[in-house]
Amino acid sequence: MTTNLVQRGMGRARRVTRRGSKALKQHLTNLWDEPPPKRIVFVAGCQRSGTSMTYLIFDRDPGAQVFDEFSVLSSDDRVEGLRLNAIEEVRERFQRSPAHLIVAKPLVESQRLAALLDEFEDSRAVWMFRRYTDVINSNMKRFGLDNGFHDLQPIFDGDETNWRAEGLEPDVVTTIRSFDRAKLSRTDAAALFWYARNSLLFKNGLERDERVRVCRYETLVTRPEEVIRNLYRFFEHPQPEEVDLAHGIETSSLGKGSGVTLAPEIEALCESMHERLLALVDPELRA
């Protein structure tokens, strides 16, 4: 455990140093060359669906700046350090950035995605999704076996001050509350949270919003070059040729949740949602 903490700390330190060096180069480049228009991209979706992999891909872009969930954009959140600061503060931070491509991952604001896109002119969003069984497995491994219950509690309690329950459609809340939480298994609870978070894509017609691109995790890790090329076209932003943005992406995480079992009615609910998401994947990448 100690070794892992040290390694993660060293990794963060390397990223901070590299990003500082990259920002300096971006400032100098802007002095010499006419910079392309600034593009702002939000990465949204359910936790453990490949969102970190996505923003790290763009972190390799020399002309990009990325903001993780825990960043200066959420420095005012004294509870979890995840909620975005006031929009004007976020806007000022974006304006001060020397980067031509700004990628932010405010996952806990996925329910506010439409409002964020409206706030920032010509912005784009990538909604990442991953098969629910693999997300459940990853969630429980990363956050603990009982994390699904923790995530569902605000929904059962109707606590819309908590991001987990904020902005959900009434029928989604009703569906989740129709289950007896005392009888839910750990995997059932995590599955219902996956269902709740991905239902937010269909709020306010985001599935039809031309500013939003739905991206499947399984396709990203098996065909990374194609997916990355497709995303840069969607951003209408030049893809850097001097770096391998797909470096290190591998398929070892696929199918890790194949042994996850769910109550039949909850599995049917998730399977239906998964089919809806699959139907939104770009036809070029659907095979």
N, C-alpha and C positions, 0 to 999 in steps of 0.2 A: 504493500500500500504506500509506504513512504517513498519507495523508488518511483512509483507511478506519479505521485504528487510532484516530486522533483522534476521528473521528465516533462510533465505538463507545464510546470513553472518555467522551465528552460525553453519549452516550445513557445510559450506566450512571450517571453523576453525576446526571442528571435523574431517573432512576428512584429512586435512593437518597433524593434530596431529597423527591420526591413521596411515597415510602413513609413517610418520617419524619413528614411533615405528616399523612398519612392515619392513622398510628398515634396521633398526638396527638388527632385528631378522634374516633377510636374510644374513647380513654380518656374524653374529655369526654362523649361520647354515653352511655357506660355509667353515668356519674354521674347523668345526667338521666333516662334511660329504662331500662325493664326490658329487658335484652338478650335476644335469642332464644337457644335452646340452641346451644352451640358444636358445629359440625360439622367434622370432619376428613376431608379428601379426599386420596387419593394418586393421582397420575398415573403410569401405568406403560406399558410397551410397548417396542418397539424404537426405537433412536435414529433420528432423521430421519423420524419418522412423524407429526409435528404436535404433539408433546407440549409444545414451547415455546410454540406458538401457543395451546394450550389453557390453560396456566397464565397466560399474559399476558392472556387474556380475563378470567379471574377476578381478575387484578391490578387491573382497572378497577372492580371492585366496591368501593365505599367501605367496606363492612363486612368485607372479606376481607384476609387476609395471605397472601402466597405465598412459598414457599421453592424456589429453583431447585436444580439439581444441586449447584452450588458455592454453599454457604451456611453459616451458623453451624451447621446441622444436621450438616455433614460436616467440621467444622473440625479434627477429630483425625486425619483421613486425610492422612498425610504423603507418600503415593505419588502419587495422582491427585487428591485432594481431593474424592472422590465418595462414598465409603462413609459410611453413616450412623454417627454417634456412638452410644454406648451408649443403649439404649432409654430408660433412666431420664432421661438428659440430654435426649433428644428430647421426652419427656413433659413435663419441667419447662419446656422452651422453649414448648411448646404451651400449657401452663397459664398461663404468664406473658403470653401474647399477649392483647391487648384485642380481637382480631378475633372476629367471630361465625362466620366461615367461614375455615378454615385449609386451604390447598392446598399440598401438598408434591410435588415431582417427583423422587423418588429412583429414577431409571431403572435404575441399576446394582443396585438391590435388587428388581427385578421378580420374581426367583426366590424372594424372601421375602415376597411380597405377602400370602399367606394368613396368615402369622405376624404381619405388621404389622396387618392388619385385626383379628386376634384380640387384639392388644395394646391397641388403642384402641377402646373401646366405642362402638358406633353409628357407626363410621367407614365411609367409602365409598371406592370406587376406580373410576377411569376407565381402561380399557385402550384406548389409541389404536393403530390399525393403518392402514397405507397400502399401496397396491399395491407389490409388491416391486421392480418395475422402476424406479419413481420413487424408492424408498428407496435403491436401489443407486446411481442417478445422483447423488442428493443426498449420500450418504455419501462417495463418491469425490471429489466436488467440494469437500466441506467438510473431510474428513480426509486426503485424498490417495489416489492411485490404488491403492496397495498396502495400504490400511487393512484390507481384507477378510482378507488373510493375517495381519495383526497380530491381528485379532479372533479368528481361528480357531486360532491357535497354541496357546493354553492348552487348547483342547478336544482337539486332536490329542495334546498332551502329558499330558493327564489332570491338569492343575494346578487343582484345585478351590479353591485359595486365591485364585485369580483370579476375579473376578465373572463373567467371560465363560464360564467352564466350570462355575461353581458351580450345583448344584441341577438340572442337566439330567437328564431321564429317560434311563436306560441305552439304550433303543432309539434315542433321538435321537442320542446319542453314537455308537452303533454305525453308524447311517446315515451320519453325517458322516465317520466314519473309514473307511467303505467306499470313499470316493473317494481317489484318488492325489493328494495335495496338490501333488506336483511337476507334475501335468498340469492342475491347475485354472487357469482364467483369472482375471483380476482380478475380473471380474463374477461368475463362479461362486463365488468365495470370499465376496464380499459377500452373494450370494444365500443361501448356506448359513448365514451368520450371522443374516440376517433370519429364516430358517427356525428356527434355534435359539432366538432370543429370543422369537418368537411362540409357539413350542411351550410356553413356560412358562405361558401362559394356561391350558392344559389340565392343568397339574399340580395335584394335590389337588382336582380338580373345580371349578376357578375359573370355568369356563364355565357352571356351574350355580349359582354362588354369587350369592344375591340382593343381596349387597353390592357386586357388580362390574357395571359397565355397559360394554359394548364399543361403541366409537365409531369410525366410519370417517372418515378424513381427508377423502376426496373429498366426503362428504356435509356435513361441517363447513364446507368452503369454498364449497360451492354453495348450501347452505341454512342459513346460520349462525344466524339467529334461531330457527328451529325446533329445531335441535340444542341451542342454549344453553337454551332454554325447557324442553326435554326433560330436560336434565341437572339443572337446578334442581329440577324436580319429583322426579327421582330422589334428589337430596340431601335432599329434604323441607326445603328452605330457601328463604326468600323471595328472589325475583329483584329487584334494584334497578331502579326504573323511571326514575330520574333520569339514567342514563348509557346510552350506546349501547355495549353490550358487544361488538357485532359490528363496531365501527368498524375500518376498515383491512383486513378480511379480504377477500382476492381470490382468483381462480381461476388466476392466471398461472403457478402452479407445477405445475398439472396436466399430465400427459403428457410431462414433461421426460425421462422414461426410456424413451420409446417406441422408441428405437433400441438399447436394451440387448439383447444376445444372450447366451443361456445354453446350456450343454450340455443336450440334450433331457431326460435323466433328472433333472437339477437343476431345470429349468423345470417338469417334471411334479410334482416334489416341492413346489415353491413354489406352484404353481397349486392343488394339493390343499389345502395349508394355507390359502391365500387363500379358497377356497370354504368351508372350515370357519369361518373368521372372519366371512365375509359372512353366514352362516346365523345368527350370534349378534346381528346388528344389530337394534335395536328395530324391530318391524314397521312402526311409523309412519314410519320413516326409511329403509326398505329400498329403496323404489322409486328 
